[in-house]
Amino acid sequence: MNRITKHFIVLAICLINLNFIAQVQAEPPSILSIRANSREIGLYEKFELRLDIKAAYTNPFNSKEIDLTAEFTSPSGRKQQIWGFYNPSNWTSLWMVRFSPTEQGTWRYVVSVKDSEGSAKSRTGTFTAVDSSHHGFVTIAQNQRYLKHDDGSSFYGVGLWYNDSYEQFNEGRITEEGLDNLQKRGVNFISFFPTPLETIGSGLGRYDQNRCGRMDQLFQWCEERNIHISWNIWFHSYLSMAVWGGGNARYRNNPYSLISSATDFYGNKEAWKYQEQLYRYMIARWGYSRALFLWFIVDEINGTEGWTKGDKAVAEEWSRKMDSYFNKYDPYGRPTTGTQSGGIGQWWPEGYKIFDIAAREIYEAQGHPMPKSGKLGPQDESPIRTSYQNYAIQTQNLWNGFNKPALIGECGWDLTYYEPGMPGYLAMYHNALWVSLSNGSCTTPFWWAYSDFLNDSVVTNQILNFSRFVSNIDFANLDLEPAKISAGNCDAWAMKSDNLIFGWIVNPRTSVANESFTISGLPEGSYGIRLYRTWRGRFMDSQTIKSQNGTLTCTIPELKTTRGHALHIGNDIAFKIVPK
C-alpha cells in the first residue's frame, strides 16, 4: 500500500467520524419547561406562557430558523394558531406565547417548536377563562360604518395622537400621568408611532429588546386604563430621505437603507421578507392585547420617496399587501387604515378602497379653503366656519364614496388659522369634534398631538363633554345615515336611524339662540328632543314635538343672565331626538 493510498484511507475515516459526530450532535428541538402566568384568566385578558426551549438557531427572531406556535382550542372546539416569540425574561425563559381568551370555560393548548433538525410538541395544557368586565376586541360593526366590541357593544373612538418618541432608556413622552389626565377627560384611545424596533445597531431582522420592552409597558398602561391604541406602523419620516427634510428625513438611520433605497422600499422583495418577519413578531408579542384597536399601516405615504420618486402603483400594491397581511394573520380581526398628508390635493380614493377604514387628513393651511387675511373685515368669511366646513365636506366625501367607516386621521397642530392657545383655536378643535360626529365619522378627528404645546388648547373639558354625549349612542347597532336638516341662519348636520337622530347646529358669528331647525323625512308622530349645551356638557330639559307632513321643527331657546349669573346658549348646540 503506497503512501497516497494510506492518506486517502485516513481521510475517509476522518470524514466518517465527523459525519457520525454531526449526526450525534444534530438533535431535534425539545421543550424543557412551560410556565403559565395563571391557571385562571379573565375574558380578553393576557394568558402568557414562558418557555425554556432547546433548539438550533442563530437568529431567534427568524421563524424560518425557529418556529414557535401554540394551538389553542376553545371550550366550543374552535382552534386558533398563535405565534410565539423571543423575549428573554430570565436565563431559563427566553420564549413566550401570549393569548387572550374570547370564550368562558376550559381552554386547551399544545405548544410546538420546529427548527432545522426537526420538531417537538408539548403535552396538552389547560387554563380556565372566567367572566370579566372587558368588552373584547374592536372590529367593524355589521352596519359597515362604525366600530364594535366582541360582545356587540359600540366603540366610538374619542382621542388624539400621543406620540412617545422613545429613543433612550426612560425617555418616552407618554406617561402614566398623561394617560390618567386623558382618561379623566373621557379619552378612550390614543394614536402613536413608535420608534422602529429594527435599528442600525440591532440590524435587520433583529428587534431592539429595550424598545420592545417599552411597547410592553405602553400596552400595559393602556390596558389598565381601558385606553385603546391606534398603532402607526410606518410613520412617513422613517421611509423618507429628503421629501420634507429635517426631522421628516430619517431613512438614513433605518436599517432597511442597507438593502434598499427609500425610492425602492415598497417594491423591494428582500425588504418585504424582513417586513413579514417584523409584522409576525408584532402580532405575536402585542396582538393579544384588547387595547390594540387599529393597525394604522402608513401615515402620509406621499411624504416618502417611494411615492414621490418611485412608482405610485407599487406603493399602492405594498399597501394592499400590508392590509392583506394583517387581515389574514391578526387572530382578533382588527381593522387597518392608512393616509396621505393633509393638503386639499391629497385625496387618495385608491387608498380609501384598500384599507378597512377610509382615513382622510386635514391641515387647513395646506391648501384647504381658509381666510387669507390676517385681519378679518365684517364681510370676510369666519375662519372658524371655514374650518368646520372642511371637516364636514371631507367626512361626507368619505361616507358617500367608500361604504366603510370613515375618520379624519390627522389634523390640527399649528397648521391652522389661529395659533394654539388662542380662543379661536379651542373653538376650531371643539367644532371639529362635533361636526365630524354629525357627518358620520367613527371616531373623533386624530388631533396632532398631545403635548405641553397643545394641552391647554385641546385637552380641556370639551372632550369630556363630547364623550358624555356619545357614550350611550349604540353606533354599532343602528343603521345611521345622513339626515336632511336645515337651520335658517345656521349650519347644521345630523345623522338619523329609525330609533335615534342626533346632530349639531352652529352659528359662529352670533349664536344659535332663537334659531329654528327642521328635519325632513320623518314618520308622523311624537318625538322627544333633548338639546345639549356642548360647552357646558349638559342636557336641557326634554320636550315633545310632533312631526307633521314629514318634518319636525324645533326652536332653540335664548338664555339670559339671571340674578347676576351668566346663562348663554352659545354659538352651537347638539341634540338627540327619539320617537315616542
C-alpha positions as CSV (number, residue, x, y, z in Angstrom):
1,M,0.0,0.0,0.0
2,N,1.6,3.3,-1.1
3,R,1.6,6.5,0.9
4,I,-1.1,8.2,-1.2
5,T,-3.5,5.3,-0.6
6,K,-2.8,5.5,3.1
7,H,-3.7,9.2,3.2
8,F,-7.0,8.6,1.4
9,I,-7.9,5.9,3.9
10,V,-7.1,8.2,6.8
11,L,-9.1,11.0,5.3
12,A,-12.1,8.7,4.7
13,I,-12.0,7.5,8.3
14,C,-12.0,11.2,9.5
15,L,-14.9,12.1,7.3
16,I,-16.9,9.1,8.6
17,N,-16.1,10.1,12.2
18,L,-17.1,13.7,11.5
19,N,-20.3,12.6,10.0
20,F,-21.0,10.4,12.9
21,I,-20.3,13.2,15.4
22,A,-22.6,15.6,13.4
23,Q,-25.4,13.0,13.5
24,V,-25.0,12.6,17.2
25,Q,-25.0,16.4,17.8
26,A,-27.9,17.1,15.4
27,E,-30.7,16.6,17.8
28,P,-34.3,17.7,17.2
29,P,-35.6,20.6,19.4
30,S,-37.1,20.0,22.8
31,I,-39.4,22.0,25.1
32,L,-37.8,21.8,28.5
33,S,-40.4,23.7,30.5
34,I,-43.6,25.8,30.2
35,R,-44.8,28.1,32.9
36,A,-48.2,29.9,32.7
37,N,-48.9,33.2,34.3
38,S,-52.1,31.8,35.8
39,R,-54.5,28.9,35.5
40,E,-57.5,31.2,35.6
41,I,-57.7,34.2,33.2
42,G,-60.4,36.8,32.7
43,L,-62.0,37.1,29.3
44,Y,-59.9,39.3,27.0
45,E,-57.0,39.3,29.4
46,K,-53.5,38.2,28.8
47,F,-52.6,34.5,29.2
48,E,-48.9,34.2,29.0
49,L,-46.6,31.1,28.7
50,R,-42.9,31.4,29.4
51,L,-40.9,28.6,27.8
52,D,-37.4,27.1,28.0
53,I,-36.6,25.6,24.6
54,K,-33.5,23.7,23.4
55,A,-33.2,24.3,19.6
56,A,-30.7,25.1,16.8
57,Y,-30.8,28.7,15.6
58,T,-28.6,31.8,15.2
59,N,-31.4,34.4,14.9
60,P,-34.2,33.9,17.5
61,F,-36.4,36.3,15.5
62,N,-36.3,34.4,12.3
63,S,-39.3,31.9,12.1
64,K,-37.5,30.1,9.3
65,E,-34.8,29.1,11.8
66,I,-37.0,28.5,14.8
67,D,-40.8,28.4,14.5
68,L,-42.7,28.5,17.8
69,T,-46.5,28.2,17.8
70,A,-49.3,27.3,20.1
71,E,-52.6,25.8,19.2
72,F,-55.4,26.9,21.5
73,T,-58.7,25.0,21.5
74,S,-61.7,26.9,22.9
75,P,-64.5,25.4,25.0
76,S,-66.7,25.3,21.9
77,G,-64.0,23.4,19.9
78,R,-62.7,26.3,17.8
79,K,-58.9,26.2,17.2
80,Q,-56.5,29.2,16.9
81,Q,-52.9,29.1,15.9
82,I,-50.9,31.7,17.9
83,W,-47.3,32.6,17.1
84,G,-44.7,32.5,19.9
85,F,-41.8,35.0,20.1
86,Y,-38.4,35.6,21.6
87,N,-38.5,37.7,24.8
88,P,-35.9,36.7,27.4
89,S,-37.4,37.2,30.9
90,N,-34.7,35.2,32.6
91,W,-31.9,32.8,31.7
92,T,-34.2,29.8,31.6
93,S,-37.2,31.5,29.8
94,L,-36.2,33.1,26.5
95,W,-39.5,32.4,24.8
96,M,-43.2,33.5,25.2
97,V,-46.6,32.9,23.9
98,R,-49.3,35.4,24.6
99,F,-53.0,34.8,24.0
100,S,-56.4,36.3,25.0
101,P,-59.4,34.1,25.6
102,T,-62.7,35.1,23.9
103,E,-64.9,32.3,25.4
104,Q,-65.6,31.3,29.0
105,G,-64.7,27.8,30.1
106,T,-61.7,25.4,29.9
107,W,-59.2,26.1,27.1
108,R,-56.6,23.5,25.9
109,Y,-53.3,24.3,24.3
110,V,-50.4,22.5,22.7
111,V,-47.0,24.2,22.1
112,S,-45.0,23.2,19.0
113,V,-41.4,24.2,18.0
114,K,-39.6,23.5,14.8
115,D,-36.0,24.1,13.7
116,S,-33.7,22.8,11.0
117,E,-33.2,19.5,12.9
118,G,-36.9,18.6,13.5
119,S,-39.8,19.4,15.6
120,A,-41.3,18.8,19.1
121,K,-44.7,19.2,20.8
122,S,-45.6,19.7,24.4
123,R,-48.2,17.8,26.4
124,T,-51.7,19.4,26.4
125,G,-52.1,22.2,29.0
126,T,-55.3,23.8,30.2
127,F,-56.5,27.0,31.7
128,T,-59.9,28.4,32.6
129,A,-61.3,31.6,31.2
130,V,-63.8,33.4,33.6
131,D,-66.0,36.4,33.1
132,S,-64.6,39.9,33.2
133,S,-65.8,43.5,32.7
134,H,-64.0,43.8,29.4
135,H,-66.0,44.2,26.2
136,G,-63.4,42.5,23.9
137,F,-61.6,43.4,20.7
138,V,-62.7,46.2,18.4
139,T,-63.8,45.3,14.9
140,I,-66.0,46.8,12.2
141,A,-69.7,46.7,13.0
142,Q,-72.2,44.9,10.8
143,N,-73.6,48.2,9.5
144,Q,-70.1,48.7,8.0
145,R,-70.0,52.3,9.2
146,Y,-69.0,52.1,12.8
147,L,-67.0,50.0,15.3
148,K,-68.0,47.4,17.9
149,H,-66.5,45.2,20.6
150,D,-66.7,41.4,20.5
151,D,-69.7,41.5,22.9
152,G,-71.6,43.6,20.4
153,S,-71.3,46.9,22.3
154,S,-70.4,50.0,20.4
155,F,-66.9,51.6,20.3
156,Y,-66.9,55.2,19.4
157,G,-63.3,56.5,19.4
158,V,-62.6,59.6,21.5
159,G,-59.0,60.5,21.4
160,L,-56.0,62.1,19.6
161,W,-52.3,61.5,18.8
162,Y,-50.0,61.0,21.7
163,N,-46.5,60.1,20.4
164,D,-43.8,58.5,22.5
165,S,-40.6,59.3,20.7
166,Y,-38.8,56.7,22.7
167,E,-35.1,56.7,21.8
168,Q,-33.3,56.1,25.1
169,F,-34.0,54.4,28.5
170,N,-36.7,56.2,30.4
171,E,-37.0,58.9,27.7
172,G,-40.5,58.3,26.3
173,R,-43.0,61.2,26.2
174,I,-46.1,59.1,27.1
175,T,-46.5,59.0,30.9
176,E,-49.0,57.4,33.3
177,E,-49.9,60.9,34.5
178,G,-50.6,61.9,30.9
179,L,-52.8,58.9,30.3
180,D,-54.6,59.5,33.6
181,N,-55.3,63.0,32.5
182,L,-56.7,61.9,29.2
183,Q,-58.8,59.1,30.8
184,K,-60.4,61.6,33.2
185,R,-61.5,63.7,30.2
186,G,-63.2,60.8,28.5
187,V,-60.5,59.7,26.1
188,N,-60.7,56.1,25.1
189,F,-57.9,55.9,22.5
190,I,-54.5,57.3,21.6
191,S,-52.7,57.1,18.3
192,F,-48.9,56.9,18.2
193,F,-45.9,56.0,16.1
194,P,-43.2,54.2,18.0
195,T,-39.5,54.4,17.1
196,P,-38.8,51.4,14.9
197,L,-37.9,48.1,16.5
198,E,-35.2,47.4,14.0
199,T,-32.2,49.8,14.3
200,I,-28.8,50.1,12.8
201,G,-27.5,48.6,16.0
202,S,-29.8,45.6,16.1
203,G,-29.6,45.0,12.4
204,L,-32.4,44.0,10.0
205,G,-34.4,41.0,11.3
206,R,-33.5,41.6,14.9
207,Y,-35.5,43.7,17.3
208,D,-34.2,46.1,20.0
209,Q,-35.5,44.5,23.2
210,N,-35.3,47.8,25.1
211,R,-37.8,49.3,22.6
212,C,-39.9,46.2,22.7
213,G,-40.0,46.4,26.5
214,R,-41.2,50.0,26.2
215,M,-44.0,48.8,24.0
216,D,-44.9,46.2,26.6
217,Q,-45.1,49.0,29.1
218,L,-47.3,51.2,27.0
219,F,-49.7,48.4,26.3
220,Q,-49.9,47.5,30.0
221,W,-50.6,51.1,30.9
222,C,-53.3,51.5,28.3
223,E,-54.9,48.1,29.3
224,E,-55.1,49.2,32.9
225,R,-57.0,52.4,31.9
226,N,-59.2,50.9,29.2
227,I,-57.5,53.2,26.7
228,H,-57.2,51.8,23.2
229,I,-54.2,52.1,20.8
230,S,-54.0,53.1,17.1
231,W,-50.6,51.8,16.2
232,N,-49.0,53.7,13.3
233,I,-46.6,51.1,11.9
234,W,-44.8,53.2,9.3
235,F,-44.6,56.9,10.1
236,H,-43.5,58.6,6.8
237,S,-40.3,60.1,8.3
238,Y,-38.7,56.6,8.7
239,L,-39.3,55.9,4.9
240,S,-38.0,59.3,3.7
241,M,-34.6,60.6,2.9
242,A,-35.4,64.2,1.9
243,V,-39.1,64.6,0.8
244,W,-39.8,67.2,3.5
245,G,-36.4,67.4,5.1
246,G,-35.4,68.0,8.8
247,G,-37.0,65.5,11.2
248,N,-39.0,64.1,8.4
249,A,-35.9,62.5,6.8
250,R,-35.0,59.5,8.9
251,Y,-34.5,56.8,6.4
252,R,-30.7,57.2,6.6
253,N,-30.9,55.7,10.1
254,N,-33.3,53.0,9.1
255,P,-31.5,49.6,8.6
256,Y,-33.7,48.9,5.5
257,S,-31.4,51.5,3.9
258,L,-28.7,48.8,3.9
259,I,-30.6,46.7,1.3
260,S,-32.9,49.2,-0.5
261,S,-33.1,52.9,-1.4
262,A,-36.0,54.8,0.0
263,T,-37.4,55.1,-3.5
264,D,-37.4,51.3,-4.0
265,F,-38.6,50.3,-0.4
266,Y,-42.2,49.5,-1.4
267,G,-41.3,47.1,-4.1
268,N,-38.0,45.6,-2.8
269,K,-38.5,41.8,-2.4
270,E,-35.8,41.4,0.1
271,A,-37.2,44.3,2.2
272,W,-40.6,42.6,2.2
273,K,-39.1,39.3,3.5
274,Y,-37.7,41.2,6.5
275,Q,-41.0,43.1,6.9
276,E,-43.0,39.8,7.1
277,Q,-40.8,38.7,10.0
278,L,-41.3,42.1,11.7
279,Y,-45.1,42.0,11.4
280,R,-45.2,38.4,12.6
281,Y,-43.2,39.5,15.7
282,M,-45.5,42.4,16.3
283,I,-48.7,40.3,16.1
284,A,-47.1,37.6,18.2
285,R,-46.0,39.9,21.0
286,W,-48.7,42.5,21.1
287,G,-51.6,41.0,19.1
288,Y,-53.1,39.5,22.3
289,S,-53.9,43.0,23.7
290,R,-57.5,44.2,23.8
291,A,-56.0,47.7,23.9
292,L,-55.0,47.5,20.3
293,F,-57.8,48.6,18.1
294,L,-56.4,49.9,14.8
295,W,-53.4,49.0,12.6
296,F,-52.5,52.4,11.2
297,I,-50.4,51.0,8.4
298,V,-48.8,54.1,6.9
299,D,-49.1,57.7,7.8
300,E,-48.7,60.2,4.9
301,I,-47.4,57.8,2.3
302,N,-46.9,60.8,-0.1
303,G,-44.2,62.1,2.2
304,T,-41.9,59.2,1.1
305,E,-39.6,58.8,-1.9
306,G,-41.3,55.5,-2.7
307,W,-44.3,57.6,-3.6
308,T,-42.9,60.9,-4.9
309,K,-40.0,59.4,-6.9
310,G,-41.0,55.8,-7.2
311,D,-44.0,54.1,-8.8
312,K,-47.2,55.0,-7.1
313,A,-48.8,51.8,-8.3
314,V,-46.0,49.8,-6.5
315,A,-46.7,51.8,-3.3
316,E,-50.3,51.0,-3.5
317,E,-49.6,47.4,-4.1
318,W,-47.5,47.4,-1.0
319,S,-50.4,48.9,0.8
320,R,-52.6,46.1,-0.4
321,K,-50.1,43.5,0.8
322,M,-49.9,45.2,4.2
323,D,-53.7,45.2,4.5
324,S,-53.9,41.6,3.4
325,Y,-51.2,40.5,5.8
326,F,-52.8,42.0,8.9
327,N,-56.3,40.9,7.9
328,K,-55.0,37.3,7.4
329,Y,-52.8,36.9,10.4
330,D,-54.3,39.1,13.2
331,P,-56.2,36.5,15.2
332,Y,-58.6,39.1,16.5
333,G,-59.6,40.8,13.3
334,R,-58.7,44.5,14.0
335,P,-59.2,46.9,11.1
336,T,-56.5,48.7,9.1
337,T,-56.1,52.2,7.8
338,G,-53.6,54.5,6.0
339,T,-53.3,58.1,4.8
340,Q,-51.8,60.7,2.6
341,S,-50.9,64.1,4.1
342,G,-53.4,66.8,4.9
343,G,-53.4,69.1,1.9
344,I,-56.6,69.6,-0.1
345,G,-55.0,67.9,-3.1
346,Q,-54.1,64.7,-1.2
347,W,-57.4,63.0,-2.0
348,W,-56.5,59.3,-2.2
349,P,-59.5,57.2,-3.4
350,E,-57.4,54.1,-4.2
351,G,-56.1,54.1,-0.7
352,Y,-59.6,54.5,0.8
353,K,-60.6,51.4,-1.1
354,I,-57.6,49.4,0.1
355,F,-57.8,49.8,3.8
356,D,-60.7,48.7,6.1
357,I,-61.3,52.3,7.3
358,A,-61.1,55.3,5.0
359,A,-58.9,57.9,6.7
360,R,-58.5,61.5,5.4
361,E,-56.2,64.1,6.9
362,I,-57.0,67.8,7.1
363,Y,-54.4,70.6,7.6
364,E,-56.2,73.8,6.6
365,A,-53.0,75.7,5.9
366,Q,-52.1,73.2,3.2
367,G,-54.5,74.4,0.6
368,H,-57.9,74.0,2.1
369,P,-60.3,76.9,2.0
370,M,-59.2,79.3,4.7
371,P,-59.2,83.1,5.1
372,K,-56.2,84.7,3.6
373,S,-56.2,87.9,5.5
374,G,-54.6,88.3,9.0
375,K,-57.3,90.9,9.8
376,L,-60.9,90.0,9.0
377,G,-63.4,92.5,7.8
378,P,-67.1,92.4,8.6
379,Q,-67.8,90.7,5.2
380,D,-65.0,88.2,5.4
381,E,-65.7,84.5,5.9
382,S,-65.2,83.4,9.5
383,P,-62.1,81.2,9.8
384,I,-64.0,79.1,12.4
385,R,-66.7,78.5,9.9
386,T,-64.4,77.5,7.0
387,S,-62.6,75.1,9.4
388,Y,-65.7,73.1,10.4
389,Q,-66.9,73.1,6.8
390,N,-63.7,71.5,5.8
391,Y,-64.3,68.7,8.3
392,A,-67.9,68.4,7.1
393,I,-67.1,68.2,3.4
394,Q,-64.2,65.7,3.8
395,T,-66.2,63.4,6.1
396,Q,-69.1,63.5,3.7
397,N,-66.8,62.6,0.8
398,L,-65.5,59.6,2.7
399,W,-69.0,58.5,3.8
400,N,-70.5,58.8,0.3
401,G,-67.7,57.3,-1.6
402,F,-66.5,54.1,0.1
403,N,-69.2,52.3,2.1
404,K,-66.9,51.8,5.1
405,P,-66.1,53.5,8.4
406,A,-64.6,56.9,7.9
407,L,-62.3,59.1,10.1
408,I,-60.0,62.1,9.9
409,G,-56.6,60.5,10.6
410,E,-54.6,63.6,11.3
411,C,-55.4,67.3,11.8
412,G,-54.8,70.4,13.9
413,W,-51.3,71.1,15.3
414,D,-50.4,74.7,14.2
415,L,-51.3,74.3,10.5
416,T,-54.5,76.4,11.2
417,Y,-55.7,80.0,11.1
418,Y,-55.5,80.5,14.8
419,E,-52.4,79.7,16.8
420,P,-52.6,77.2,19.7
421,G,-53.6,79.0,22.9
422,M,-55.9,81.4,21.2
423,P,-59.7,81.2,21.9
424,G,-60.3,80.7,18.2
425,Y,-58.0,77.6,18.2
426,L,-60.0,76.0,21.0
427,A,-63.3,76.7,19.1
428,M,-61.8,75.1,16.0
429,Y,-61.0,71.9,18.0
430,H,-64.4,71.9,19.7
431,N,-66.2,72.3,16.3
432,A,-64.1,69.6,14.7
433,L,-65.3,67.1,17.3
434,W,-69.0,67.9,16.8
435,V,-69.1,68.3,13.0
436,S,-67.2,65.1,12.4
437,L,-69.7,63.2,14.6
438,S,-72.7,64.7,12.8
439,N,-71.4,63.7,9.4
440,G,-70.7,60.0,10.2
441,S,-67.1,59.7,11.4
442,C,-66.5,56.6,13.6
443,T,-64.0,58.5,15.8
444,T,-63.1,62.0,16.8
445,P,-60.5,63.6,14.4
446,F,-57.0,62.4,15.3
447,W,-55.7,65.8,16.5
448,W,-51.9,66.2,16.4
449,A,-50.7,65.9,19.1
450,Y,-50.9,65.6,22.9
451,S,-48.0,67.7,24.3
452,D,-47.3,70.7,26.5
453,F,-47.5,72.8,23.3
454,L,-51.2,72.0,22.9
455,N,-52.5,70.7,26.2
456,D,-54.4,73.8,27.2
457,S,-55.7,74.3,23.7
458,V,-57.3,70.9,23.1
459,V,-57.3,68.7,26.2
460,T,-60.0,70.5,28.1
461,N,-63.4,69.6,29.4
462,Q,-64.6,69.9,25.8
463,I,-63.5,66.4,25.0
464,L,-65.2,65.2,28.2
465,N,-68.4,66.9,27.3
466,F,-68.3,65.3,23.9
467,S,-67.6,61.8,25.4
468,R,-70.6,62.1,27.6
469,F,-72.8,62.8,24.6
470,V,-71.7,59.8,22.6
471,S,-71.3,57.4,25.4
472,N,-74.8,55.9,25.2
473,I,-75.3,56.0,21.4
474,D,-75.4,52.5,20.1
475,F,-73.5,53.3,16.9
476,A,-72.8,49.6,16.0
477,N,-76.4,48.5,16.1
478,L,-78.1,51.5,14.4
479,D,-78.5,51.9,10.6
480,L,-77.4,55.5,10.6
481,E,-77.4,57.7,7.6
482,P,-77.2,61.5,6.9
483,A,-80.4,63.3,7.7
484,K,-81.9,66.2,5.8
485,I,-81.7,69.2,8.1
486,S,-82.0,73.0,7.6
487,A,-81.4,75.7,10.3
488,G,-82.1,79.2,8.9
489,N,-79.0,81.4,9.5
490,C,-77.1,78.4,11.0
491,D,-75.1,75.5,9.6
492,A,-76.5,72.1,10.7
493,W,-75.8,68.4,10.2
494,A,-77.5,65.3,11.6
495,M,-77.4,61.5,11.4
496,K,-80.6,59.5,11.7
497,S,-81.9,56.0,12.1
498,D,-85.4,54.6,13.0
499,N,-84.6,54.8,16.7
500,L,-82.4,57.9,17.1
501,I,-81.4,61.2,15.4
502,F,-78.5,63.2,16.6
503,G,-76.9,66.3,15.2
504,W,-75.2,69.7,15.6
505,I,-76.2,73.3,14.9
506,V,-73.7,76.2,14.8
507,N,-73.6,79.9,14.1
508,P,-70.1,81.2,14.8
509,R,-70.9,84.9,14.2
510,T,-73.7,85.4,16.7
511,S,-75.3,82.4,18.4
512,V,-77.9,79.8,17.9
513,A,-80.4,81.4,20.3
514,N,-83.9,81.8,18.9
515,E,-82.9,79.9,15.7
516,S,-85.1,77.0,14.5
517,F,-84.0,73.8,12.8
518,T,-86.1,71.4,10.7
519,I,-85.5,67.8,10.0
520,S,-87.3,66.3,7.0
521,G,-88.2,62.7,6.0
522,L,-89.6,61.6,9.4
523,P,-92.7,59.4,10.0
524,E,-95.7,61.2,11.6
525,G,-95.8,61.1,15.4
526,S,-94.4,62.5,18.6
527,Y,-90.7,62.8,19.3
528,G,-88.7,63.5,22.4
529,I,-85.9,66.0,21.9
530,R,-83.1,67.0,24.2
531,L,-80.8,69.9,23.4
532,Y,-77.2,69.6,24.6
533,R,-75.1,72.5,25.6
534,T,-71.8,71.4,24.2
535,W,-69.6,73.9,26.0
536,R,-71.3,73.2,29.3
537,G,-71.7,69.5,28.9
538,R,-75.4,69.5,30.0
539,F,-78.7,68.5,28.5
540,M,-81.5,70.9,28.7
541,D,-85.0,69.8,29.8
542,S,-86.6,67.3,27.4
543,Q,-89.5,68.5,25.2
544,T,-92.0,66.7,23.0
545,I,-92.5,67.8,19.4
546,K,-94.8,66.4,16.7
547,S,-93.7,65.6,13.2
548,Q,-96.2,67.0,10.6
549,N,-96.1,66.4,6.9
550,G,-92.8,64.5,7.4
551,T,-91.0,67.4,9.1
552,L,-90.1,68.2,12.7
553,T,-89.2,71.8,13.7
554,C,-87.6,72.8,17.0
555,T,-86.8,76.3,18.2
556,I,-83.6,76.8,20.3
557,P,-84.3,79.0,23.3
558,E,-82.5,82.1,24.3
559,L,-80.8,82.0,27.7
560,K,-80.2,85.3,29.5
561,T,-78.2,86.4,32.6
562,T,-80.3,85.6,35.6
563,R,-79.8,87.1,39.1
564,G,-76.3,88.2,38.0
565,H,-75.3,84.7,36.8
566,A,-74.3,84.2,33.2
567,L,-76.5,82.0,31.1
568,H,-75.9,81.9,27.3
569,I,-76.9,79.3,24.8
570,G,-73.6,79.8,22.9
571,N,-72.6,79.5,19.2
572,D,-73.6,75.9,18.9
573,I,-75.8,73.2,20.3
574,A,-76.1,69.4,19.8
575,F,-79.3,67.4,20.1
576,K,-80.8,63.9,20.4
577,I,-84.2,63.0,19.1
578,V,-86.1,59.8,19.7
579,P,-89.5,58.7,18.6
580,K,-92.1,58.2,21.3
